[in-house]
Amino acid sequence: MIRFAIFLILFFVLIGVCVYYKNYFNSKLYIAVISLIVATFVVGFIYTSLDNSSGVLKQDILNIYKSGKELDCNGVKVSNKTHGFDNGTSVFIDNKNYQKIDMFICK
């Protein structure tokens, strides 16, 4: 959420700079710059919302895993007793044959 707040502040600062220096731009360049800033804001907002939702899902799955309950990952039962977790790649790794299972397919 802090990333989005910083992004929002930067957005308003850029809009303020464009309004302040409006006299130095011709009208087509001014419209292009404002459009680019708004488009960047929209893309940033979508990215942030998708990033937050996957982060919440990841945290929910990890909480179930850490509590010792079993997760169903496309028919494979995963628990903290039978699988390790690699945070960098977000996969569960089987302790016996080292098979990797993506955590986002688990329920």
MOPAC internal coordinates of N, CA, C and O (Angstrom, degrees):
PM7 1SCF
backbone

  N    0.0000 0     0.00 0     0.00 0    0    0    0
  C    1.4473 1     0.00 0     0.00 0    1    0    0
  C    1.5328 1   110.76 1     0.00 0    2    1    0
  O    1.2310 1   120.64 1   148.94 1    3    2    1
  N    1.3228 1   116.39 1   -31.06 1    3    2    1
  C    1.4612 1   120.11 1   179.51 1    5    3    2
  C    1.5239 1   110.24 1   -66.69 1    6    5    3
  O    1.2310 1   120.70 1   142.61 1    7    6    5
  N    1.3480 1   116.27 1   -37.39 1    7    6    5
  C    1.4655 1   119.23 1   177.68 1    9    7    6
  C    1.5177 1   110.77 1   -60.09 1   10    9    7
  O    1.2310 1   120.56 1   139.14 1   11   10    9
  N    1.3227 1   116.54 1   -40.86 1   11   10    9
  C    1.4585 1   119.80 1  -179.84 1   13   11   10
  C    1.5261 1   110.53 1   -67.54 1   14   13   11
  O    1.2310 1   119.60 1   141.13 1   15   14   13
  N    1.3242 1   118.37 1   -38.87 1   15   14   13
  C    1.4664 1   121.24 1   178.69 1   17   15   14
  C    1.5353 1   110.08 1   -63.54 1   18   17   15
  O    1.2310 1   120.17 1   137.60 1   19   18   17
  N    1.3128 1   117.29 1   -42.40 1   19   18   17
  C    1.4649 1   120.63 1   177.46 1   21   19   18
  C    1.5226 1   110.08 1   -63.68 1   22   21   19
  O    1.2310 1   120.64 1   137.38 1   23   22   21
  N    1.3211 1   116.39 1   -42.62 1   23   22   21
  C    1.4570 1   121.33 1   178.32 1   25   23   22
  C    1.5298 1   110.71 1   -61.96 1   26   25   23
  O    1.2310 1   120.11 1   139.14 1   27   26   25
  N    1.3192 1   117.39 1   -40.86 1   27   26   25
  C    1.4657 1   121.86 1   179.25 1   29   27   26
  C    1.5218 1   111.22 1   -65.43 1   30   29   27
  O    1.2310 1   120.08 1   137.63 1   31   30   29
  N    1.3188 1   117.44 1   -42.37 1   31   30   29
  C    1.4647 1   121.24 1   177.54 1   33   31   30
  C    1.5285 1   110.24 1   -62.91 1   34   33   31
  O    1.2310 1   120.50 1   135.88 1   35   34   33
  N    1.3254 1   116.66 1   -44.12 1   35   34   33
  C    1.4593 1   120.63 1   178.02 1   37   35   34
  C    1.5278 1   111.05 1   -61.53 1   38   37   35
  O    1.2310 1   120.49 1   140.65 1   39   38   37
  N    1.3123 1   116.67 1   -39.35 1   39   38   37
  C    1.4679 1   121.24 1   177.70 1   41   39   38
  C    1.5274 1   111.01 1   -58.53 1   42   41   39
  O    1.2310 1   120.32 1   130.93 1   43   42   41
  N    1.3116 1   116.99 1   -49.07 1   43   42   41
  C    1.4642 1   120.27 1  -178.77 1   45   43   42
  C    1.5320 1   112.16 1   -68.60 1   46   45   43
  O    1.2310 1   120.23 1   146.49 1   47   46   45
  N    1.3168 1   117.16 1   -33.51 1   47   46   45
  C    1.4625 1   119.84 1   176.20 1   49   47   46
  C    1.5303 1   110.25 1   -64.71 1   50   49   47
  O    1.2310 1   120.51 1   135.68 1   51   50   49
  N    1.3277 1   116.64 1   -44.32 1   51   50   49
  C    1.4672 1   119.83 1   178.54 1   53   51   50
  C    1.5267 1   111.82 1   -64.15 1   54   53   51
  O    1.2310 1   120.25 1   139.25 1   55   54   53
  N    1.3098 1   117.13 1   -40.75 1   55   54   53
  C    1.4690 1   119.95 1   176.56 1   57   55   54
  C    1.5305 1   109.59 1   -62.98 1   58   57   55
  O    1.2310 1   120.12 1   138.02 1   59   58   57
  N    1.3309 1   117.37 1   -41.98 1   59   58   57
  C    1.4625 1   120.93 1   178.26 1   61   59   58
  C    1.5162 1   112.50 1   -62.30 1   62   61   59
  O    1.2310 1   120.18 1   137.74 1   63   62   61
  N    1.3230 1   117.26 1   -42.26 1   63   62   61
  C    1.4628 1   121.16 1   177.82 1   65   63   62
  C    1.5273 1   109.89 1   -63.09 1   66   65   63
  O    1.2310 1   120.35 1   137.58 1   67   66   65
  N    1.3196 1   116.94 1   -42.42 1   67   66   65
  C    1.4710 1   119.92 1   179.02 1   69   67   66
  C    1.5163 1   111.71 1   -64.19 1   70   69   67
  O    1.2310 1   119.92 1   139.58 1   71   70   69
  N    1.3146 1   117.75 1   -40.42 1   71   70   69
  C    1.4691 1   120.37 1   178.65 1   73   71   70
  C    1.5305 1   109.63 1   -67.06 1   74   73   71
  O    1.2310 1   120.25 1   139.91 1   75   74   73
  N    1.3257 1   117.13 1   -40.09 1   75   74   73
  C    1.4606 1   121.06 1  -178.59 1   77   75   74
  C    1.5339 1   111.46 1   -64.74 1   78   77   75
  O    1.2310 1   120.56 1   138.34 1   79   78   77
  N    1.3447 1   116.54 1   -41.66 1   79   78   77
  C    1.4600 1   121.09 1  -178.31 1   81   79   78
  C    1.5270 1   113.22 1   -97.55 1   82   81   79
  O    1.2310 1   120.34 1  -156.47 1   83   82   81
  N    1.3124 1   116.96 1    23.53 1   83   82   81
  C    1.4643 1   121.66 1  -178.06 1   85   83   82
  C    1.5324 1   112.16 1   -57.29 1   86   85   83
  O    1.2310 1   119.80 1   144.85 1   87   86   85
  N    1.3046 1   117.99 1   -35.15 1   87   86   85
  C    1.4642 1   121.85 1  -178.01 1   89   87   86
  C    1.5317 1   112.64 1   -67.42 1   90   89   87
  O    1.2310 1   119.97 1   158.59 1   91   90   89
  N    1.3422 1   117.66 1   -21.41 1   91   90   89
  C    1.4602 1   120.85 1  -178.20 1   93   91   90
  C    1.5296 1   112.60 1   -86.62 1   94   93   91
  O    1.2310 1   119.98 1   165.35 1   95   94   93
  N    1.3331 1   117.64 1   -14.65 1   95   94   93
  C    1.4606 1   122.26 1   179.41 1   97   95   94
  C    1.5191 1   109.61 1   -98.50 1   98   97   95
  O    1.2310 1   120.71 1   -32.45 1   99   98   97
  N    1.3414 1   116.25 1   147.55 1   99   98   97
  C    1.4520 1   116.65 1   167.65 1  101   99   98
  C    1.5267 1   107.50 1   -80.34 1  102  101   99
  O    1.2310 1   119.74 1   -11.37 1  103  102  101
  N    1.3065 1   118.10 1   168.63 1  103  102  101
  C    1.4656 1   120.59 1  -169.90 1  105  103  102
  C    1.5340 1   112.45 1   -65.30 1  106  105  103
  O    1.2310 1   119.48 1   141.48 1  107  106  105
  N    1.3215 1   118.60 1   -38.52 1  107  106  105
  C    1.4675 1   120.29 1  -179.83 1  109  107  106
  C    1.5207 1   111.40 1   -67.99 1  110  109  107
  O    1.2310 1   120.07 1   138.25 1  111  110  109
  N    1.3132 1   117.46 1   -41.75 1  111  110  109
  C    1.4641 1   120.76 1   178.53 1  113  111  110
  C    1.5246 1   110.63 1   -66.42 1  114  113  111
  O    1.2310 1   120.27 1   140.39 1  115  114  113
  N    1.3167 1   117.09 1   -39.61 1  115  114  113
  C    1.4577 1   121.86 1   178.75 1  117  115  114
  C    1.5290 1   110.24 1   -61.51 1  118  117  115
  O    1.2310 1   120.04 1   133.76 1  119  118  117
  N    1.3171 1   117.53 1   -46.24 1  119  118  117
  C    1.4662 1   121.28 1   178.93 1  121  119  118
  C    1.5258 1   110.36 1   -64.35 1  122  121  119
  O    1.2310 1   120.12 1   140.41 1  123  122  121
  N    1.3227 1   117.38 1   -39.59 1  123  122  121
  C    1.4641 1   121.00 1   179.13 1  125  123  122
  C    1.5279 1   111.29 1   -64.45 1  126  125  123
  O    1.2310 1   120.25 1   137.39 1  127  126  125
  N    1.3215 1   117.12 1   -42.61 1  127  126  125
  C    1.4677 1   120.85 1  -179.71 1  129  127  126
  C    1.5274 1   110.68 1   -66.30 1  130  129  127
  O    1.2310 1   120.31 1   134.37 1  131  130  129
  N    1.3208 1   117.02 1   -45.63 1  131  130  129
  C    1.4729 1   120.36 1   179.05 1  133  131  130
  C    1.5307 1   109.96 1   -63.32 1  134  133  131
  O    1.2310 1   120.16 1   138.53 1  135  134  133
  N    1.3273 1   117.30 1   -41.47 1  135  134  133
  C    1.4684 1   120.69 1   178.81 1  137  135  134
  C    1.5193 1   111.19 1   -62.89 1  138  137  135
  O    1.2310 1   120.43 1   138.31 1  139  138  137
  N    1.3209 1   116.78 1   -41.69 1  139  138  137
  C    1.4582 1   120.86 1   178.20 1  141  139  138
  C    1.5300 1   111.36 1   -63.06 1  142  141  139
  O    1.2310 1   120.38 1   138.31 1  143  142  141
  N    1.3063 1   116.88 1   -41.69 1  143  142  141
  C    1.4706 1   120.65 1   179.10 1  145  143  142
  C    1.5241 1   110.21 1   -64.70 1  146  145  143
  O    1.2310 1   119.82 1   135.71 1  147  146  145
  N    1.3141 1   117.95 1   -44.29 1  147  146  145
  C    1.4656 1   121.33 1   179.83 1  149  147  146
  C    1.5272 1   110.75 1   -65.27 1  150  149  147
  O    1.2310 1   120.02 1   137.15 1  151  150  149
  N    1.3364 1   117.56 1   -42.85 1  151  150  149
  C    1.4640 1   120.92 1   178.56 1  153  151  150
  C    1.5280 1   110.82 1   -62.39 1  154  153  151
  O    1.2310 1   120.59 1   139.02 1  155  154  153
  N    1.3159 1   116.48 1   -40.98 1  155  154  153
  C    1.4682 1   120.62 1   177.16 1  157  155  154
  C    1.5203 1   110.93 1   -62.89 1  158  157  155
  O    1.2310 1   120.38 1   140.39 1  159  158  157
  N    1.3137 1   116.87 1   -39.61 1  159  158  157
  C    1.4608 1   121.08 1   177.73 1  161  159  158
  C    1.5248 1   110.85 1   -62.76 1  162  161  159
  O    1.2310 1   120.12 1   135.36 1  163  162  161
  N    1.3192 1   117.37 1   -44.64 1  163  162  161
  C    1.4646 1   121.23 1  -179.41 1  165  163  162
  C    1.5302 1   110.53 1   -63.07 1  166  165  163
  O    1.2310 1   120.37 1   134.63 1  167  166  165
  N    1.3298 1   116.90 1   -45.37 1  167  166  165
  C    1.4654 1   120.60 1   178.61 1  169  167  166
  C    1.5327 1   110.30 1   -63.15 1  170  169  167
  O    1.2310 1   119.95 1   138.54 1  171  170  169
  N    1.3173 1   117.70 1   -41.46 1  171  170  169
  C    1.4690 1   121.09 1   177.92 1  173  171  170
  C    1.5098 1   112.24 1   -63.70 1  174  173  171
  O    1.2310 1   120.28 1   140.66 1  175  174  173
  N    1.3141 1   117.06 1   -39.34 1  175  174  173
  C    1.4630 1   121.30 1   178.79 1  177  175  174
  C    1.5227 1   110.37 1   -64.73 1  178  177  175
  O    1.2310 1   120.08 1   135.19 1  179  178  177
  N    1.3213 1   117.45 1   -44.81 1  179  178  177
  C    1.4691 1   120.91 1   179.31 1  181  179  178
  C    1.5249 1   110.44 1   -64.04 1  182  181  179
  O    1.2310 1   120.37 1   135.34 1  183  182  181
  N    1.3329 1   116.89 1   -44.66 1  183  182  181
  C    1.4596 1   120.50 1   179.02 1  185  183  182
  C    1.5291 1   111.40 1   -60.82 1  186  185  183
  O    1.2310 1   120.36 1   135.44 1  187  186  185
  N    1.3118 1   116.91 1   -44.56 1  187  186  185
  C    1.4628 1   120.79 1  -178.81 1  189  187  186
  C    1.5170 1   111.45 1   -64.26 1  190  189  187
  O    1.2310 1   119.93 1   138.33 1  191  190  189
  N    1.3191 1   117.73 1   -41.67 1  191  190  189
  C    1.4638 1   119.57 1  -179.74 1  193  191  190
  C    1.5229 1   111.21 1   -67.33 1  194  193  191
  O    1.2310 1   119.94 1   140.67 1  195  194  193
  N    1.3347 1   117.72 1   -39.33 1  195  194  193
  C    1.4657 1   119.80 1   177.05 1  197  195  194
  C    1.5223 1   111.35 1   -68.10 1  198  197  195
  O    1.2310 1   120.11 1   141.16 1  199  198  197
  N    1.3198 1   117.40 1   -38.84 1  199  198  197
  C    1.4574 1   121.71 1   179.22 1  201  199  198
  C    1.5287 1   110.94 1   -64.61 1  202  201  199
  O    1.2310 1   120.45 1   139.36 1  203  202  201
  N    1.3238 1   116.75 1   -40.64 1  203  202  201
  C    1.4647 1   120.54 1   178.97 1  205  203  202
  C    1.5195 1   111.66 1   -66.53 1  206  205  203
  O    1.2310 1   119.88 1   140.13 1  207  206  205
  N    1.3316 1   117.83 1   -39.87 1  207  206  205
  C    1.4593 1   119.79 1  -178.44 1  209  207  206
  C    1.5273 1   111.28 1   -68.15 1  210  209  207
  O    1.2310 1   119.70 1   141.69 1  211  210  209
  N    1.3355 1   118.19 1   -38.31 1  211  210  209
  C    1.4611 1   119.27 1   177.36 1  213  211  210
  C    1.5260 1   110.66 1   -70.50 1  214  213  211
  O    1.2310 1   120.03 1   148.64 1  215  214  213
  N    1.3251 1   117.54 1   -31.36 1  215  214  213
  C    1.4655 1   120.82 1   176.76 1  217  215  214
  C    1.5132 1   112.04 1   -66.87 1  218  217  215
  O    1.2310 1   120.38 1   141.24 1  219  218  217
  N    1.3261 1   116.89 1   -38.76 1  219  218  217
  C    1.4676 1   121.18 1   177.82 1  221  219  218
  C    1.5247 1   109.73 1   -66.77 1  222  221  219
  O    1.2310 1   120.35 1   136.18 1  223  222  221
  N    1.3383 1   116.94 1   -43.82 1  223  222  221
  C    1.4653 1   120.72 1   177.95 1  225  223  222
  C    1.5231 1   110.58 1   -61.02 1  226  225  223
  O    1.2310 1   120.26 1   136.19 1  227  226  225
  N    1.3229 1   117.11 1   -43.81 1  227  226  225
  C    1.4643 1   121.10 1   179.31 1  229  227  226
  C    1.5249 1   110.60 1   -61.22 1  230  229  227
  O    1.2310 1   120.32 1   137.12 1  231  230  229
  N    1.3179 1   116.99 1   -42.88 1  231  230  229
  C    1.4613 1   119.99 1  -179.40 1  233  231  230
  C    1.5183 1   111.44 1   -66.14 1  234  233  231
  O    1.2310 1   119.73 1   140.93 1  235  234  233
  N    1.3357 1   118.12 1   -39.07 1  235  234  233
  C    1.4620 1   121.25 1   177.43 1  237  235  234
  C    1.5254 1   111.36 1   -62.18 1  238  237  235
  O    1.2310 1   120.51 1   134.94 1  239  238  237
  N    1.3287 1   116.62 1   -45.06 1  239  238  237
  C    1.4672 1   120.89 1   179.39 1  241  239  238
  C    1.5273 1   110.34 1   -64.11 1  242  241  239
  O    1.2310 1   120.42 1   137.64 1  243  242  241
  N    1.3297 1   116.80 1   -42.36 1  243  242  241
  C    1.4711 1   119.74 1   179.21 1  245  243  242
  C    1.5205 1   112.34 1   -65.25 1  246  245  243
  O    1.2310 1   119.88 1   143.08 1  247  246  245
  N    1.3203 1   117.83 1   -36.92 1  247  246  245
  C    1.4666 1   120.32 1   178.04 1  249  247  246
  C    1.5270 1   110.96 1   -63.04 1  250  249  247
  O    1.2310 1   120.36 1   137.96 1  251  250  249
  N    1.3399 1   116.92 1   -42.04 1  251  250  249
  C    1.4640 1   120.24 1   177.30 1  253  251  250
  C    1.5226 1   109.78 1   -64.26 1  254  253  251
  O    1.2310 1   120.39 1   135.13 1  255  254  253
  N    1.3237 1   116.87 1   -44.87 1  255  254  253
  C    1.4670 1   122.10 1  -179.75 1  257  255  254
  C    1.5342 1   111.21 1   -61.24 1  258  257  255
  O    1.2310 1   120.16 1   133.50 1  259  258  257
  N    1.3230 1   117.30 1   -46.50 1  259  258  257
  C    1.4695 1   120.94 1  -177.37 1  261  259  258
  C    1.5144 1   112.70 1   -68.83 1  262  261  259
  O    1.2310 1   120.18 1   153.61 1  263  262  261
  N    1.3463 1   117.26 1   -26.39 1  263  262  261
  C    1.4579 1   119.83 1   179.93 1  265  263  262
  C    1.5272 1   112.38 1   -77.08 1  266  265  263
  O    1.2310 1   120.12 1   172.61 1  267  266  265
  N    1.3416 1   117.37 1    -7.39 1  267  266  265
  C    1.4585 1   120.89 1   176.94 1  269  267  266
  C    1.5131 1   113.79 1    94.92 1  270  269  267
  O    1.2310 1   119.46 1   179.42 1  271  270  269
  N    1.3135 1   118.63 1    -0.58 1  271  270  269
  C    1.4589 1   121.19 1   178.23 1  273  271  270
  C    1.5203 1   109.73 1   -76.60 1  274  273  271
  O    1.2310 1   121.28 1   -20.16 1  275  274  273
  N    1.3364 1   115.17 1   159.84 1  275  274  273
  C    1.4579 1   119.99 1   179.90 1  277  275  274
  C    1.5246 1   110.87 1   -89.16 1  278  277  275
  O    1.2310 1   121.33 1   -39.65 1  279  278  277
  N    1.3067 1   115.07 1   140.35 1  279  278  277
  C    1.4611 1   122.55 1   173.42 1  281  279  278
  C    1.5148 1   108.49 1  -106.85 1  282  281  279
  O    1.2310 1   120.12 1   -34.85 1  283  282  281
  N    1.3280 1   117.38 1   145.15 1  283  282  281
  C    1.4521 1   121.76 1   175.67 1  285  283  282
  C    1.5203 1   108.15 1  -101.22 1  286  285  283
  O    1.2310 1   120.58 1   -65.75 1  287  286  285
  N    1.3257 1   116.49 1   114.25 1  287  286  285
  C    1.4611 1   122.38 1  -178.91 1  289  287  286
  C    1.5239 1   108.65 1  -115.41 1  290  289  287
  O    1.2310 1   120.92 1   -95.86 1  291  290  289
  N    1.3214 1   115.84 1    84.14 1  291  290  289
  C    1.4746 1   122.51 1  -177.75 1  293  291  290
  C    1.5241 1   111.88 1    52.87 1  294  293  291
  O    1.2310 1   120.67 1  -130.79 1  295  294  293
  N    1.3051 1   116.33 1    49.21 1  295  294  293
  C    1.4601 1   121.56 1   177.14 1  297  295  294
  C    1.5114 1   114.82 1    91.80 1  298  297  295
  O    1.2310 1   119.30 1   168.38 1  299  298  297
  N    1.3135 1   118.94 1   -11.62 1  299  298  297
  C    1.4630 1   122.34 1   178.65 1  301  299  298
  C    1.5286 1   108.03 1   -97.63 1  302  301  299
  O    1.2310 1   120.95 1   -53.70 1  303  302  301
  N    1.3204 1   115.79 1   126.30 1  303  302  301
  C    1.4616 1   121.28 1   178.60 1  305  303  302
  C    1.5274 1   109.21 1   -84.38 1  306  305  303
  O    1.2310 1   121.19 1   -56.54 1  307  306  305
  N    1.3261 1   115.33 1   123.46 1  307  306  305
  C    1.4599 1   121.34 1  -176.98 1  309  307  306
  C    1.5238 1   108.64 1  -119.02 1  310  309  307
  O    1.2310 1   120.65 1   -49.31 1  311  310  309
  N    1.3160 1   116.37 1   130.69 1  311  310  309
  C    1.4657 1   121.61 1   172.98 1  313  311  310
  C    1.5276 1   107.97 1  -143.57 1  314  313  311
  O    1.2310 1   121.04 1    -8.38 1  315  314  313
  N    1.3174 1   115.62 1   171.62 1  315  314  313
  C    1.4618 1   118.69 1  -178.83 1  317  315  314
  C    1.5287 1   112.08 1   -72.88 1  318  317  315
  O    1.2310 1   120.01 1   169.96 1  319  318  317
  N    1.3224 1   117.59 1   -10.04 1  319  318  317
  C    1.4632 1   121.06 1   176.78 1  321  319  318
  C    1.5322 1   111.83 1   -85.85 1  322  321  319
  O    1.2310 1   120.61 1   150.53 1  323  322  321
  N    1.3371 1   116.43 1   -29.47 1  323  322  321
  C    1.4617 1   120.13 1  -175.12 1  325  323  322
  C    1.5245 1   113.49 1  -104.84 1  326  325  323
  O    1.2310 1   120.04 1   162.67 1  327  326  325
  N    1.3176 1   117.53 1   -17.33 1  327  326  325
  C    1.4602 1   121.21 1  -175.46 1  329  327  326
  C    1.5323 1   110.04 1  -137.32 1  330  329  327
  O    1.2310 1   121.68 1   -32.69 1  331  330  329
  N    1.3091 1   114.39 1   147.31 1  331  330  329
  C    1.4627 1   120.96 1   170.56 1  333  331  330
  C    1.5213 1   108.54 1   -96.65 1  334  333  331
  O    1.2310 1   120.82 1   -11.04 1  335  334  333
  N    1.3156 1   116.03 1   168.96 1  335  334  333
  C    1.4635 1   119.53 1   179.67 1  337  335  334
  C    1.5186 1   109.31 1  -125.51 1  338  337  335
  O    1.2310 1   120.75 1   -49.01 1  339  338  337
  N    1.3380 1   116.18 1   130.99 1  339  338  337
  C    1.4602 1   121.99 1   175.68 1  341  339  338
  C    1.5224 1   107.68 1  -105.95 1  342  341  339
  O    1.2310 1   120.73 1   -69.69 1  343  342  341
  N    1.3137 1   116.20 1   110.31 1  343  342  341
  C    1.4719 1   121.26 1  -174.97 1  345  343  342
  C    1.5260 1   112.09 1   -69.28 1  346  345  343
  O    1.2310 1   119.73 1   148.70 1  347  346  345
  N    1.3147 1   118.13 1   -31.30 1  347  346  345
  C    1.4569 1   120.84 1  -177.30 1  349  347  346
  C    1.5166 1   113.14 1   -65.21 1  350  349  347
  O    1.2310 1   120.46 1   141.33 1  351  350  349
  N    1.3218 1   116.73 1   -38.67 1  351  350  349
  C    1.4629 1   120.80 1  -179.23 1  353  351  350
  C    1.5193 1   112.75 1  -106.83 1  354  353  351
  O    1.2310 1   119.87 1   177.13 1  355  354  353
  N    1.3177 1   117.85 1    -2.87 1  355  354  353
  C    1.4689 1   123.86 1   179.90 1  357  355  354
  C    1.5220 1   111.98 1    56.88 1  358  357  355
  O    1.2310 1   120.85 1  -131.08 1  359  358  357
  N    1.3186 1   115.98 1    48.92 1  359  358  357
  C    1.4607 1   121.01 1   177.95 1  361  359  358
  C    1.5250 1   109.90 1  -127.65 1  362  361  359
  O    1.2310 1   121.62 1   -29.76 1  363  362  361
  N    1.3346 1   114.51 1   150.24 1  363  362  361
  C    1.4480 1   121.02 1   169.54 1  365  363  362
  C    1.5216 1   107.11 1   -92.99 1  366  365  363
  O    1.2310 1   120.55 1   -42.38 1  367  366  365
  N    1.3430 1   116.55 1   137.62 1  367  366  365
  C    1.4658 1   121.46 1  -177.58 1  369  367  366
  C    1.5255 1   108.06 1  -118.41 1  370  369  367
  O    1.2310 1   121.32 1   -56.87 1  371  370  369
  N    1.3244 1   115.07 1   123.13 1  371  370  369
  C    1.4585 1   121.57 1   179.22 1  373  371  370
  C    1.5268 1   109.56 1   -62.11 1  374  373  371
  O    1.2310 1   120.49 1   -44.78 1  375  374  373
  N    1.3379 1   116.67 1   135.22 1  375  374  373
  C    1.4590 1   120.90 1  -177.81 1  377  375  374
  C    1.5208 1   113.41 1   -71.41 1  378  377  375
  O    1.2310 1   119.76 1   158.42 1  379  378  377
  N    1.3440 1   118.07 1   -21.58 1  379  378  377
  C    1.4737 1   120.47 1  -176.25 1  381  379  378
  C    1.5210 1   112.42 1   -94.65 1  382  381  379
  O    1.2310 1   120.14 1   124.24 1  383  382  381
  N    1.3250 1   117.34 1   -55.76 1  383  382  381
  C    1.4708 1   118.89 1  -175.18 1  385  383  382
  C    1.5321 1   112.59 1  -109.95 1  386  385  383
  O    1.2310 1   119.74 1  -171.91 1  387  386  385
  N    1.3035 1   118.11 1     8.09 1  387  386  385
  C    1.4702 1   124.84 1   174.78 1  389  387  386
  C    1.5304 1   113.33 1    57.81 1  390  389  387
  O    1.2310 1   120.45 1  -148.23 1  391  390  389
  N    1.3250 1   116.75 1    31.77 1  391  390  389
  C    1.4554 1   121.68 1   175.85 1  393  391  390
  C    1.5280 1   108.58 1   -74.37 1  394  393  391
  O    1.2310 1   120.68 1   -45.85 1  395  394  393
  N    1.3339 1   116.30 1   134.15 1  395  394  393
  C    1.4625 1   121.44 1  -178.40 1  397  395  394
  C    1.5280 1   109.98 1   -95.55 1  398  397  395
  O    1.2310 1   121.17 1   -42.49 1  399  398  397
  N    1.3414 1   115.36 1   137.51 1  399  398  397
  C    1.4586 1   121.98 1   179.06 1  401  399  398
  C    1.5224 1   107.78 1  -129.47 1  402  401  399
  O    1.2310 1   120.36 1   -57.29 1  403  402  401
  N    1.3187 1   116.92 1   122.71 1  403  402  401
  C    1.4527 1   121.88 1   178.82 1  405  403  402
  C    1.5320 1   109.22 1   -63.52 1  406  405  403
  O    1.2310 1   120.58 1   -48.15 1  407  406  405
  N    1.3149 1   116.50 1   131.85 1  407  406  405
  C    1.4598 1   120.02 1  -174.93 1  409  407  406
  C    1.5203 1   113.20 1   -70.38 1  410  409  407
  O    1.2310 1   119.65 1   157.53 1  411  410  409
  N    1.3352 1   118.27 1   -22.47 1  411  410  409
  C    1.4603 1   120.54 1  -174.79 1  413  411  410
  C    1.5331 1   112.61 1   -79.94 1  414  413  411
  O    1.2310 1   119.71 1   176.19 1  415  414  413
  N    1.3325 1   118.15 1    -3.81 1  415  414  413
  C    1.4660 1   119.95 1   174.40 1  417  415  414
  C    1.5169 1   110.97 1   -94.36 1  418  417  415
  O    1.2310 1   120.07 1   177.32 1  419  418  417
  N    1.3205 1   117.48 1    -2.68 1  419  418  417
  C    1.4614 1   122.59 1  -175.88 1  421  419  418
  C    1.5223 1   111.10 1   -86.85 1  422  421  419
  O    1.2310 1   122.06 1   -29.01 1  423  422  421
  N    1.3290 1   113.66 1   150.99 1  423  422  421
  C    1.4748 1   121.58 1   177.40 1  425  423  422
  C    1.5119 1   109.83 1  -128.58 1  426  425  423
  O    1.2310 1   120.10 1   180.00 1  427  426  425

